[in-house]
Amino acid sequence: MDARFSYREAAVRGASPVQLVICLYEQAISDLRGAIVALEKGNVEARTRGINHALKVVGHLQGSLDLERGGNVARNLYRFYSLLRASLIEAQLKQSAGIIQQQILHLAQVRESWVEVERAAAASQPSLAGPAPATPGISSRESPVTDWNA
């Protein structure tokens, strides 16, 4: 069994919805970093695989948004994910490490916002045994993580 898969699986068990979103951001960032390394080495297959997987992760994040209940947060995230996906497709076509790096920076910034949401939620909960906090803009009927290796 792949050690990375085991680590991810352990991280997902018992994670809050916000923690799962953070994990997806980390996965997309990791995919894109790998795509940059592959691009620099001239490995087209690995570059394509990295970008395509990041696109799947971002697509899943976008598809998990609850636009009715999420209000402006969900709508803004939807636009962010749409622009991110378009930029990644452009990066793939132009074989541009610069575009990929810019998207990594955007993902990292938004990831930090989710980390702050998680910190605030953890600080407001009196006990660890309480229910998981609601995730702004994320549908409660669908987990944001299904299969990172898909």
Backbone hydrogen bonds in HBPLUS format (Angstrom, degrees):
<---DONOR---> <-ACCEPTOR-->    atom                        ^
c    i                          cat <-CA-CA->   ^        H-A-AA   ^      H-
h    n   atom  resd res      DA  || num        DHA   H-A  angle D-A-AA Bond
n    s   type  num  typ     dist DA aas  dist angle  dist       angle   num
A0006-SER N   A0002-ASP O   3.11 MM   4  6.46 159.0  2.15 150.9 156.5     1
A0007-TYR N   A0003-ALA O   2.92 MM   4  6.16 157.9  1.97 149.7 155.7     2
A0008-ARG N   A0004-ARG O   2.93 MM   4  6.17 164.1  1.96 150.2 154.3     3
A0009-GLU N   A0005-PHE O   2.85 MM   4  6.03 161.8  1.88 152.5 158.0     4
A0010-ALA N   A0006-SER O   2.97 MM   4  6.15 159.1  2.02 147.8 152.9     5
A0011-ALA N   A0007-TYR O   2.95 MM   4  6.19 151.2  2.03 147.2 155.7     6
A0012-VAL N   A0008-ARG O   3.01 MM   4  6.25 142.9  2.15 147.7 156.9     7
A0013-ARG N   A0009-GLU O   3.23 MM   4  6.46 150.0  2.32 147.6 154.4     8
A0015-ALA N   A0012-VAL O   3.04 MM   3  5.19 170.3  2.05 125.2 125.2     9
A0020-LEU N   A0016-SER O   2.97 MM   4  6.29 150.8  2.05 152.9 161.4    10
A0021-VAL N   A0017-PRO O   3.05 MM   4  6.35 150.5  2.14 144.1 151.7    11
A0022-ILE N   A0018-VAL O   2.96 MM   4  6.27 159.2  2.01 151.5 157.1    12
A0023-CYS N   A0019-GLN O   2.94 MM   4  6.21 153.2  2.01 143.8 151.1    13
A0024-LEU N   A0020-LEU O   3.03 MM   4  6.33 148.7  2.13 143.5 151.5    14
A0025-TYR N   A0021-VAL O   2.99 MM   4  6.36 154.9  2.05 151.6 158.5    15
A0026-GLU N   A0022-ILE O   2.94 MM   4  6.23 162.2  1.97 152.8 157.6    16
A0027-GLN N   A0023-CYS O   2.91 MM   4  6.16 148.2  2.01 142.8 151.7    17
A0028-ALA N   A0024-LEU O   2.95 MM   4  6.21 163.8  1.97 152.3 155.6    18
A0029-ILE N   A0025-TYR O   2.93 MM   4  6.16 163.5  1.95 155.5 160.0    19
A0030-SER N   A0026-GLU O   2.93 MM   4  6.07 158.2  1.98 143.8 150.1    20
A0031-ASP N   A0027-GLN O   2.84 MM   4  6.09 158.6  1.89 152.6 158.6    21
A0032-LEU N   A0028-ALA O   2.98 MM   4  6.21 157.8  2.03 148.5 154.0    22
A0033-ARG N   A0029-ILE O   2.90 MM   4  6.15 153.0  1.98 150.0 157.7    23
A0034-GLY N   A0030-SER O   3.00 MM   4  6.20 158.7  2.05 147.9 153.6    24
A0035-ALA N   A0031-ASP O   2.93 MM   4  6.23 141.7  2.08 138.4 149.8    25
A0036-ILE N   A0032-LEU O   2.99 MM   4  6.29 148.4  2.10 144.6 151.7    26
A0037-VAL N   A0033-ARG O   3.09 MM   4  6.45 161.2  2.13 150.0 154.3    27
A0038-ALA N   A0034-GLY O   2.92 MM   4  6.14 162.6  1.95 148.0 153.2    28
A0039-LEU N   A0035-ALA O   2.82 MM   4  5.98 153.0  1.90 143.7 151.5    29
A0040-GLU N   A0036-ILE O   2.92 MM   4  6.18 159.4  1.97 151.8 156.6    30
A0041-LYS N   A0037-VAL O   3.04 MM   4  6.30 138.4  2.21 142.3 153.9    31
A0041-LYS N   A0038-ALA O   3.15 MM   3  5.04 125.7  2.46  91.7 105.9    32
A0042-GLY N   A0038-ALA O   2.95 MM   4  6.04 108.4  2.47 136.7 154.2    33
A0043-ASN N   A0038-ALA O   2.80 MM   5  4.87 154.0  1.87 151.5 148.5    34
A0042-GLY N   A0039-LEU O   3.09 MM   3  5.01 152.8  2.17  98.9 107.3    35
A0047-ARG N   A0043-ASN O   3.01 MM   4  6.19 159.9  2.05 152.9 159.3    36
A0048-THR N   A0044-VAL O   2.88 MM   4  6.01 166.2  1.90 153.4 157.2    37
A0049-ARG N   A0045-GLU O   2.90 MM   4  6.08 159.2  1.95 147.5 153.9    38
A0050-GLY N   A0046-ALA O   2.92 MM   4  6.08 161.3  1.96 148.0 152.5    39
A0051-ILE N   A0047-ARG O   3.00 MM   4  6.24 171.2  2.01 156.3 158.3    40
A0052-ASN N   A0048-THR O   2.83 MM   4  5.87 164.5  1.85 151.6 156.9    41
A0053-HIS N   A0049-ARG O   2.93 MM   4  6.03 154.7  1.99 144.7 151.4    42
A0054-ALA N   A0050-GLY O   3.01 MM   4  6.21 159.9  2.05 147.1 152.8    43
A0055-LEU N   A0051-ILE O   2.87 MM   4  6.13 153.8  1.94 149.5 157.2    44
A0056-LYS N   A0052-ASN O   2.99 MM   4  6.30 147.7  2.09 142.3 150.6    45
A0057-VAL N   A0053-HIS O   2.94 MM   4  6.26 159.3  1.98 153.0 158.1    46
A0058-VAL N   A0054-ALA O   2.90 MM   4  6.12 169.6  1.91 156.1 158.6    47
A0059-GLY N   A0055-LEU O   2.83 MM   4  5.90 152.7  1.90 141.9 150.5    48
A0060-HIS N   A0056-LYS O   2.86 MM   4  6.10 145.6  1.98 143.6 152.7    49
A0061-LEU N   A0057-VAL O   2.93 MM   4  6.28 159.1  1.97 151.4 157.1    50
A0062-GLN N   A0058-VAL O   2.86 MM   4  6.08 162.0  1.89 150.8 155.9    51
A0063-GLY N   A0059-GLY O   2.83 MM   4  5.97 156.0  1.89 142.6 149.7    52
A0064-SER N   A0060-HIS O   2.98 MM   4  6.08 128.1  2.25 142.4 154.7    53
A0064-SER N   A0061-LEU O   3.25 MM   3  5.21 140.0  2.42  95.3 106.3    54
A0065-LEU N   A0062-GLN O   3.27 MM   3  5.59 163.7  2.30 108.9 113.8    55
A0139-SER N   A0064-SER O   2.85 MM  75  5.79 172.1  1.86 178.3 176.7    56
A0066-ASP N   A0137-GLY O   2.62 MM  71  5.10 150.8  1.70 121.9 131.8    57
A0070-GLY N   A0066-ASP O   2.73 MM   4  5.44 142.2  1.87 152.4 164.2    58
A0074-ALA N   A0070-GLY O   3.29 MM   4  4.69 167.9  2.30 108.8 110.9    59
A0075-ARG N   A0071-GLY O   3.09 MM   4  6.40 162.8  2.12 151.5 156.9    60
A0076-ASN N   A0072-ASN O   2.81 MM   4  5.89 161.8  1.84 151.7 156.5    61
A0077-LEU N   A0073-VAL O   2.92 MM   4  6.11 158.5  1.96 149.3 155.7    62
A0078-TYR N   A0074-ALA O   2.86 MM   4  6.04 152.6  1.94 145.6 153.6    63
A0079-ARG N   A0075-ARG O   3.05 MM   4  6.35 159.1  2.10 147.4 151.8    64
A0080-PHE N   A0076-ASN O   2.89 MM   4  6.11 160.1  1.93 147.9 154.1    65
A0081-TYR N   A0077-LEU O   2.82 MM   4  6.04 167.5  1.84 156.2 158.3    66
A0082-SER N   A0078-TYR O   2.97 MM   4  6.19 153.0  2.04 144.8 152.7    67
A0083-LEU N   A0079-ARG O   2.94 MM   4  6.18 166.4  1.96 156.7 159.4    68
A0084-LEU N   A0080-PHE O   2.86 MM   4  6.03 158.2  1.91 151.6 158.7    69
A0085-ARG N   A0081-TYR O   2.90 MM   4  6.03 162.1  1.93 147.3 151.6    70
A0086-ALA N   A0082-SER O   3.03 MM   4  6.24 160.4  2.07 147.6 153.0    71
A0087-SER N   A0083-LEU O   2.91 MM   4  6.11 156.0  1.97 147.7 154.4    72
A0088-LEU N   A0084-LEU O   2.93 MM   4  6.19 151.4  2.01 148.7 156.7    73
A0089-ILE N   A0085-ARG O   3.03 MM   4  6.28 152.4  2.11 147.7 154.8    74
A0090-GLU N   A0086-ALA O   2.99 MM   4  6.24 156.3  2.04 145.0 151.9    75
A0091-ALA N   A0087-SER O   2.81 MM   4  6.06 154.9  1.87 146.0 153.3    76
A0092-GLN N   A0088-LEU O   2.95 MM   4  6.15 150.2  2.04 140.7 148.3    77
A0093-LEU N   A0089-ILE O   2.98 MM   4  6.26 161.1  2.01 150.4 155.1    78
A0094-LYS N   A0090-GLU O   2.84 MM   4  6.01 163.0  1.87 156.8 161.4    79
A0095-GLN N   A0091-ALA O   2.74 MM   4  5.38 115.1  2.16 133.2 147.5    80
A0096-SER N   A0091-ALA O   3.04 MM   5  4.86 151.3  2.12 129.5 138.5    81
A0100-ILE N   A0096-SER O   3.29 MM   4  6.54 163.0  2.33 142.4 147.1    82
A0101-GLN N   A0097-ALA O   2.81 MM   4  6.00 162.3  1.84 151.5 156.6    83
A0102-GLN N   A0098-GLY O   2.99 MM   4  6.20 154.4  2.06 145.0 151.6    84
A0103-GLN N   A0099-ILE O   3.10 MM   4  6.39 151.6  2.18 146.6 153.7    85
A0103-GLN N   A0100-ILE O   3.07 MM   3  5.16 117.7  2.47  96.8 111.9    86
A0104-ILE N   A0100-ILE O   2.94 MM   4  6.30 149.4  2.03 150.7 160.1    87
A0105-LEU N   A0101-GLN O   3.03 MM   4  6.36 156.0  2.09 149.1 154.7    88
A0106-HIS N   A0102-GLN O   3.04 MM   4  6.39 154.6  2.11 144.6 151.3    89
A0107-LEU N   A0103-GLN O   2.87 MM   4  6.10 166.4  1.89 151.6 155.2    90
A0108-ALA N   A0104-ILE O   2.85 MM   4  6.04 157.9  1.89 151.0 157.5    91
A0109-GLN N   A0105-LEU O   3.00 MM   4  6.21 153.0  2.07 146.3 153.0    92
A0110-VAL N   A0106-HIS O   3.06 MM   4  6.36 166.1  2.08 155.7 158.6    93
A0111-ARG N   A0107-LEU O   2.78 MM   4  5.90 155.0  1.84 149.0 157.3    94
A0112-GLU N   A0108-ALA O   3.01 MM   4  6.19 151.5  2.10 141.5 147.9    95
A0113-SER N   A0109-GLN O   3.28 MM   4  6.68 142.9  2.43 138.2 147.5    96
A0113-SER N   A0110-VAL O   3.02 MM   3  5.04 122.2  2.37  95.2 110.1    97
A0114-TRP N   A0110-VAL O   3.09 MM   4  6.54 151.5  2.18 148.4 155.8    98
A0114-TRP N   A0111-ARG O   3.03 MM   3  5.08 114.5  2.48  95.6 111.3    99
A0115-VAL N   A0111-ARG O   2.90 MM   4  6.27 150.7  1.98 149.9 159.1   100
A0116-GLU N   A0112-GLU O   3.00 MM   4  6.28 152.1  2.08 143.7 150.5   101
A0117-VAL N   A0113-SER O   2.97 MM   4  6.32 151.1  2.05 145.0 153.2   102
A0118-GLU N   A0114-TRP O   2.90 MM   4  6.19 157.5  1.95 149.9 155.6   103
A0119-ARG N   A0115-VAL O   2.88 MM   4  6.18 157.3  1.93 149.0 155.4   104
A0120-ALA N   A0116-GLU O   2.93 MM   4  6.11 164.0  1.95 151.0 155.1   105
A0121-ALA N   A0117-VAL O   2.92 MM   4  6.12 156.7  1.98 147.5 154.3   106
A0122-ALA N   A0118-GLU O   2.86 MM   4  6.05 159.2  1.91 150.8 156.6   107
A0123-ALA N   A0119-ARG O   2.89 MM   4  6.07 154.3  1.96 147.9 155.1   108
A0124-SER N   A0120-ALA O   3.07 MM   4  6.21 138.5  2.25 139.7 149.8   109
A0125-GLN N   A0122-ALA O   3.38 MM   3  5.37 151.6  2.47  97.3 105.2   110
A0130-GLY N   A0127-SER O   3.46 MM   3  5.76 168.8  2.47 107.0 110.1   111
A0138-ILE N   A0135-THR O   3.15 MM   3  5.45 169.1  2.17 127.1 129.4   112
A0150-ALA N   A0147-ASP O   3.25 MM   3  5.50 167.4  2.26 111.2 113.9   113
